[in-house]
Amino acid sequence: MTRAQALSAKRERELWDSRAQSWDTTSAAGLSQVVAAVVEACEAAHSPVTLDIGCGSGQVTLPLAPSCAHVLAVDISRPLLERLEAKARELGIENVKTVATPVEALELPHESLDLVVTNYALHHLRDADKELVLARCMGWLRPGGRLVIGDMMFGRGSSVEDRTIITAKARAMLARGPAGWWRLVKNIVLFSLRIREKPMTAARWEAAVREAGYTDVQVRRIVAEACVLTATKPLTTT
């Protein structure tokens, strides 16, 4: 990892460690539609060996585990992984292995995976690091393996679609009263400066995935700001 990646990873780790205890009952609950769409997209693939990048406390990992031989659940936050492990024990799930590491530092054997899934994690990465992750996943996947990405997919207001999404999110925050007003101001600053959340548009995601060599690329919008992208590693590469 570069120094910039290491510093960014440190900030993200501190953020998610602080959110671990409340994540399941606050932010994660609002992602239910996206999680359901991501799980559905994964279940359509034959995926005995699966990697879940930015797994959090297991919203995607645990529903997928019964249909997989093995799931590697990777997250930057050890407290979130501990919550995942506790839930897995309660459910009697024994085929999940957790690893606490930034995805930029993850090392896996070549062509060792059948499915790579990530939900609401990659928008925290710089665009160059998103592209690096796509390239590394291409190497980790076996020919015919599947990639499923659920994430924020919108830009910074240059298109009508972007402005519609941003306006809807702003109105929702304003409707919450003073707490929502403060959150809106904070998010405007963070989003404008790309300090924390760095989403790309659906079109840019699709182009980046194709440029990385994937085929059968499809993008489906699930809610205003979030899409699910699916793609396949070709059976043969040139």
Legacy VTK file of the C-alpha trace (Angstrom):
# vtk DataFile Version 3.0
C-alpha trace
ASCII
DATASET POLYDATA
POINTS 238 float
0.000 0.000 0.000
1.105 3.551 -0.668
1.353 6.092 2.131
-1.827 7.803 0.902
-3.697 4.487 0.881
-2.441 3.664 4.377
-3.573 7.025 5.774
-6.964 6.675 4.113
-7.320 3.141 5.471
-6.488 4.343 8.985
-9.224 6.984 8.834
-11.752 4.488 7.502
-10.855 1.931 10.173
-11.378 4.482 12.947
-14.701 5.543 11.421
-16.104 2.034 11.104
-14.794 0.877 14.458
-16.780 3.740 16.009
-19.942 2.742 14.092
-19.738 -1.004 14.704
-22.076 -1.227 17.697
-24.917 0.736 16.070
-24.471 -0.285 12.432
-27.071 -3.085 12.315
-29.855 -0.926 13.783
-29.113 2.368 12.026
-27.397 2.641 8.658
-27.578 -1.026 7.634
-31.354 -1.087 8.046
-31.721 1.569 5.357
-29.863 -0.570 2.841
-32.302 -3.492 2.916
-33.485 -3.081 -0.694
-29.939 -2.888 -2.006
-28.792 -5.848 0.108
-31.708 -7.944 -1.179
-30.854 -7.076 -4.788
-27.169 -7.862 -4.276
-27.933 -11.225 -2.662
-30.363 -12.058 -5.480
-27.695 -11.226 -8.078
-25.179 -13.441 -6.288
-27.539 -16.359 -5.922
-27.929 -16.466 -9.695
-24.251 -17.425 -9.966
-22.623 -20.775 -9.167
-20.242 -19.591 -6.457
-18.706 -22.255 -4.201
-15.820 -19.927 -3.236
-16.875 -16.347 -2.562
-15.141 -13.155 -1.464
-17.192 -10.412 0.203
-15.262 -7.117 0.160
-16.266 -4.612 2.846
-18.546 -7.198 4.418
-19.405 -5.163 7.518
-21.374 -7.235 10.012
-22.495 -9.748 7.395
-25.570 -8.364 5.641
-24.527 -10.109 2.393
-22.082 -12.696 3.752
-24.535 -14.542 5.984
-27.411 -14.939 3.481
-24.940 -16.245 0.878
-23.007 -18.628 3.131
-25.482 -21.576 3.009
-25.155 -21.783 -0.793
-21.344 -21.544 -0.794
-18.602 -23.969 0.111
-16.500 -21.151 1.551
-16.873 -17.393 2.055
-13.978 -15.052 2.780
-15.398 -11.971 4.510
-13.032 -8.991 4.411
-13.484 -5.689 6.195
-11.281 -2.943 7.556
-13.007 -3.010 10.969
-12.283 -5.813 13.426
-15.308 -4.886 15.640
-17.637 -5.262 12.654
-16.093 -8.646 11.856
-16.593 -9.719 15.456
-20.291 -8.939 15.119
-20.380 -11.006 11.908
-18.649 -13.906 13.662
-21.114 -13.780 16.569
-24.109 -13.840 14.211
-22.585 -16.720 12.245
-22.214 -18.742 15.457
-25.852 -18.052 16.372
-26.946 -19.296 12.933
-24.670 -22.329 12.987
-22.733 -21.069 9.945
-19.206 -22.522 9.895
-17.933 -21.845 6.374
-17.103 -18.135 6.788
-13.566 -16.899 7.392
-13.000 -13.260 8.335
-9.969 -11.115 7.554
-9.447 -7.582 8.889
-7.542 -5.657 6.219
-7.988 -2.822 3.736
-8.928 -4.281 0.375
-5.915 -2.510 -1.143
-3.665 -4.761 0.972
-5.529 -8.022 0.356
-3.525 -10.807 -1.302
-5.197 -13.940 -2.708
-4.104 -16.773 -5.012
-4.612 -16.345 -8.753
-7.948 -17.703 -10.040
-9.047 -18.951 -6.628
-12.562 -17.426 -6.496
-15.898 -18.052 -8.191
-17.636 -14.880 -6.997
-16.544 -11.478 -5.745
-19.248 -9.361 -4.145
-19.106 -5.968 -2.509
-21.940 -3.849 -1.168
-21.699 -0.165 -0.218
-17.948 -0.289 0.285
-16.099 0.805 -2.843
-17.445 4.373 -2.855
-15.046 5.030 0.029
-12.070 4.414 -2.282
-10.428 6.899 -4.607
-11.333 6.300 -8.261
-7.850 4.983 -9.056
-8.146 2.477 -6.211
-11.579 1.365 -7.439
-9.950 0.541 -10.779
-7.119 -1.277 -9.003
-9.625 -3.415 -7.100
-11.406 -4.304 -10.349
-8.098 -5.419 -11.882
-7.128 -7.475 -8.844
-10.543 -9.136 -8.701
-10.104 -10.086 -12.360
-6.938 -11.937 -11.371
-8.542 -13.636 -8.369
-11.611 -14.865 -10.251
-11.621 -18.108 -12.178
-12.700 -17.915 -15.840
-16.473 -17.576 -15.843
-16.439 -16.141 -12.313
-18.852 -13.373 -11.398
-18.468 -9.858 -10.024
-21.359 -8.200 -8.174
-21.114 -4.596 -6.991
-23.836 -2.836 -5.027
-23.019 0.797 -4.353
-23.832 4.465 -4.629
-23.668 5.284 -8.317
-24.196 8.949 -9.085
-22.098 11.979 -9.849
-21.686 15.455 -8.404
-24.610 17.145 -10.097
-23.560 17.519 -13.729
-26.553 15.553 -15.069
-30.312 15.771 -14.536
-30.241 12.301 -12.958
-27.518 13.364 -10.508
-29.402 16.502 -9.528
-32.615 14.531 -9.003
-30.836 12.049 -6.713
-29.016 14.753 -4.733
-32.199 16.829 -4.341
-34.156 13.817 -3.062
-31.461 12.985 -0.513
-31.282 16.617 0.634
-35.063 16.823 1.090
-35.065 13.613 3.115
-32.414 15.011 5.456
-34.165 18.377 5.814
-37.384 16.597 6.765
-35.648 15.167 9.844
-35.363 18.552 11.507
-32.218 20.063 13.080
-30.335 16.770 13.185
-30.970 16.294 9.491
-29.955 19.883 8.705
-26.592 19.354 10.381
-26.091 16.068 8.558
-26.907 17.759 5.248
-24.330 20.501 5.801
-21.709 17.942 6.828
-22.448 15.739 3.825
-22.273 18.668 1.408
-18.783 19.490 2.651
-17.580 15.866 2.627
-19.131 15.092 -0.760
-17.916 18.296 -2.413
-14.360 17.722 -1.230
-14.559 13.921 -1.749
-13.183 13.426 1.746
-15.190 10.349 2.707
-17.688 9.269 0.063
-16.421 9.215 -3.515
-19.169 7.672 -5.653
-18.863 7.285 -9.416
-21.738 7.396 -11.877
-23.250 4.164 -13.145
-21.859 4.960 -16.606
-18.332 5.397 -15.239
-18.611 2.155 -13.282
-19.774 0.283 -16.363
-16.928 1.721 -18.437
-14.330 0.903 -15.762
-15.559 -2.683 -15.454
-15.464 -3.181 -19.225
-11.988 -1.642 -19.430
-10.829 -4.098 -16.756
-11.782 -6.928 -19.127
-15.145 -8.112 -17.796
-18.037 -9.056 -20.065
-21.818 -9.392 -19.671
-21.812 -6.103 -17.767
-25.257 -5.058 -16.541
-26.281 -2.203 -14.233
-29.663 -1.983 -12.501
-30.773 0.969 -10.386
-32.355 -0.230 -7.138
-33.055 2.994 -5.255
-32.387 6.627 -6.154
-28.677 6.644 -5.374
-27.779 2.952 -5.558
-27.278 0.421 -8.349
-26.243 -3.199 -8.614
-23.673 -4.031 -11.284
-22.991 -7.582 -12.424
-20.240 -8.795 -14.732
-18.363 -11.937 -15.734
-14.714 -12.830 -16.200
-14.403 -14.226 -19.740
-13.787 -17.937 -20.136
-10.816 -17.055 -22.303
-8.676 -13.934 -22.260
-6.715 -12.387 -25.090
LINES 1 239
238 0 1 2 3 4 5 6 7 8 9 10 11 12 13 14 15 16 17 18 19 20 21 22 23 24 25 26 27 28 29 30 31 32 33 34 35 36 37 38 39 40 41 42 43 44 45 46 47 48 49 50 51 52 53 54 55 56 57 58 59 60 61 62 63 64 65 66 67 68 69 70 71 72 73 74 75 76 77 78 79 80 81 82 83 84 85 86 87 88 89 90 91 92 93 94 95 96 97 98 99 100 101 102 103 104 105 106 107 108 109 110 111 112 113 114 115 116 117 118 119 120 121 122 123 124 125 126 127 128 129 130 131 132 133 134 135 136 137 138 139 140 141 142 143 144 145 146 147 148 149 150 151 152 153 154 155 156 157 158 159 160 161 162 163 164 165 166 167 168 169 170 171 172 173 174 175 176 177 178 179 180 181 182 183 184 185 186 187 188 189 190 191 192 193 194 195 196 197 198 199 200 201 202 203 204 205 206 207 208 209 210 211 212 213 214 215 216 217 218 219 220 221 222 223 224 225 226 227 228 229 230 231 232 233 234 235 236 237
